[in-house]
Each structure stands twice: as structure tokens, then as C-alpha cells.
């Protein structure tokens, strides 16, 4: 029983480590067709 718990715990930690150290896909370059928000603020004033 202890081996099963230890194995499951090791698997969960290993998986979390792999996903936690991966490169995020959120840091993509902005779409060149979109205007930056600073330009919108300048135009509204």
C-alpha cells in the first residue's frame, strides 16, 4: 500500500514539475493589426 501511495505521489509531482517548467503560450507577439492601448488613450483625450 505504501508503494502505491509513493508511486502516485511521485507521478503527480513529476507531472506538475513538467507542466510548471514549460514555456507558456501566452507570451506570443501581439497581433500587428491591433493598435496598442496607449494610442487609444491618446485619441480619447
Order of alpha helices (4+ residues) and beta strands (2+ residues): alpha-alpha
